[in-house]
Amino acid sequence: MQLKFREARREDVASVVALLIDDTLGQGRELTDMAPYLAAFDRMQAEGGNTVIVGEDQTGAVVATYQLTLISGLSLSAARRAQVESVRIASHMRGHGLGHQMFADVEARARAAGCRLIQLTMNRTRTDSHRFYESLGFEASHIGFKLYLD
């Protein structure tokens, strides 16, 4: 099955949130109220360089998503980076090569934006994801930290 990847529209937000909830970790941390997600989507649209991408199947259903943020910086000889977050594929679609399609899309968008590297973080409990990213050529090169401000 070939997915069609495109930038998300506001009317896609509920489908994206459903994919976030269709996940072991997301079940316990996502909300059913769409208002905060719609507000966040609107902020992202206004920021520029911070995009939600959706993958549609042949029926037009949203079955995959990721967030791509473009980061300009001074380190690594002023390398521009593509930060990938919130990578999800509908549970009933996993294991069919869609992740490879998704990351081909990520790489194409990153290259088109002049990025010299793609970076991502993932929850350390996602051992299958770790193996998948390594199979794509990603290296576990850094240790990440988070400080929640809530």
C-alpha positions as CSV (number, residue, x, y, z in Angstrom):
1,M,0.0,0.0,0.0
2,Q,1.3,3.4,-0.9
3,L,0.5,6.4,1.3
4,K,0.1,10.0,0.1
5,F,1.8,12.4,2.5
6,R,0.7,16.0,2.7
7,E,0.6,18.9,5.2
8,A,-2.2,18.6,7.7
9,R,-5.1,20.9,7.7
10,R,-7.1,22.1,10.7
11,E,-9.8,19.5,9.9
12,D,-7.2,16.8,10.2
13,V,-6.5,17.5,13.9
14,A,-9.0,15.1,15.3
15,S,-7.6,12.3,13.1
16,V,-4.1,13.1,14.2
17,V,-5.1,13.1,17.9
18,A,-6.8,9.7,17.3
19,L,-3.5,8.4,16.1
20,L,-1.8,9.8,19.2
21,I,-4.3,8.0,21.4
22,D,-4.0,4.8,19.4
23,D,-0.7,4.2,21.1
24,T,0.4,2.6,24.4
25,L,1.9,5.8,25.8
26,G,-0.7,8.2,24.2
27,Q,-3.6,6.4,25.8
28,G,-2.7,7.8,29.2
29,R,-1.6,11.3,28.2
30,E,-3.8,12.6,25.4
31,L,-7.1,14.4,25.9
32,T,-10.5,13.9,24.2
33,D,-11.2,17.7,24.2
34,M,-10.1,19.0,20.8
35,A,-9.9,22.7,21.8
36,P,-6.2,22.6,23.1
37,Y,-5.1,20.7,20.0
38,L,-6.8,23.1,17.6
39,A,-5.2,26.0,19.5
40,A,-1.8,24.3,19.2
41,F,-2.3,23.6,15.5
42,D,-3.2,27.3,14.9
43,R,0.0,28.4,16.8
44,M,2.1,26.0,14.8
45,Q,0.7,27.4,11.5
46,A,1.5,30.9,12.6
47,E,5.1,30.0,13.6
48,G,6.2,28.6,10.3
49,G,8.8,25.8,10.0
50,N,6.7,23.7,12.3
51,T,4.4,21.4,10.4
52,V,2.2,18.3,11.0
53,I,2.3,15.9,8.1
54,V,-0.4,13.2,7.5
55,G,-0.3,10.1,5.5
56,E,-3.5,9.1,3.7
57,D,-4.4,5.6,2.4
58,Q,-6.1,5.1,-0.9
59,T,-9.5,5.9,0.6
60,G,-8.2,9.3,1.9
61,A,-8.2,8.1,5.6
62,V,-5.4,9.6,7.7
63,V,-3.5,6.5,8.9
64,A,-0.1,8.1,9.7
65,T,1.4,11.3,11.0
66,Y,4.5,13.1,12.1
67,Q,5.6,16.6,13.1
68,L,8.5,18.2,11.3
69,T,10.2,21.3,12.8
70,L,12.9,23.0,10.9
71,I,15.7,24.4,13.1
72,S,18.4,26.8,12.0
73,G,21.4,27.0,14.2
74,L,25.1,27.8,14.4
75,S,26.6,24.5,15.5
76,L,27.8,21.9,13.0
77,S,29.0,24.7,10.7
78,A,25.6,26.4,10.8
79,A,23.7,23.2,9.9
80,R,19.9,23.4,9.5
81,R,18.2,20.5,11.2
82,A,14.9,18.7,10.7
83,Q,13.4,17.6,14.1
84,V,10.9,14.8,13.8
85,E,8.4,14.2,16.6
86,S,5.0,12.5,17.2
87,V,5.6,9.7,14.7
88,R,2.5,7.5,14.6
89,I,1.0,4.9,12.3
90,A,-2.5,3.5,12.9
91,S,-2.1,0.2,14.9
92,H,-3.9,-1.8,12.3
93,M,-1.4,-0.6,9.6
94,R,1.8,-1.3,11.4
95,G,4.3,-3.8,10.1
96,H,3.5,-3.1,6.4
97,G,6.5,-0.9,5.4
98,L,4.6,2.4,6.0
99,G,7.4,3.6,8.3
100,H,9.9,3.4,5.5
101,Q,7.5,5.4,3.2
102,M,7.1,8.0,6.0
103,F,10.8,8.5,6.5
104,A,11.4,8.7,2.8
105,D,9.0,11.6,2.9
106,V,10.7,13.1,6.0
107,E,14.1,12.9,4.2
108,A,12.7,14.5,1.0
109,R,11.2,17.4,2.9
110,A,14.4,17.9,5.0
111,R,16.6,17.9,1.9
112,A,14.2,20.3,0.1
113,A,14.4,22.7,3.2
114,G,18.2,22.6,3.1
115,C,18.7,20.5,6.2
116,R,22.0,18.7,6.8
117,L,20.6,16.3,9.4
118,I,17.4,14.8,10.7
119,Q,17.1,14.3,14.4
120,L,14.5,12.7,16.6
121,T,13.8,11.6,20.1
122,M,11.8,8.7,21.3
123,N,10.7,7.2,24.5
124,R,13.3,4.7,25.7
125,T,10.6,2.0,26.2
126,R,9.9,1.9,22.4
127,T,12.4,-0.9,21.7
128,D,10.9,-1.8,18.3
129,S,11.1,1.9,17.3
130,H,14.7,2.0,18.3
131,R,15.5,-1.0,16.0
132,F,13.5,0.6,13.2
133,Y,15.3,3.9,13.4
134,E,18.7,2.2,13.4
135,S,17.7,0.2,10.3
136,L,17.1,3.6,8.6
137,G,20.6,4.7,9.5
138,F,19.9,6.8,12.6
139,E,22.5,6.6,15.3
140,A,21.8,6.8,19.0
141,S,24.3,9.6,19.4
142,H,23.0,11.7,22.3
143,I,21.3,11.4,25.6
144,G,18.2,13.5,25.9
145,F,16.6,15.1,29.0
146,K,13.3,16.7,29.6
147,L,12.1,19.1,32.3
148,Y,8.3,19.3,32.5
149,L,7.1,22.7,33.5
150,D,3.5,21.8,34.5
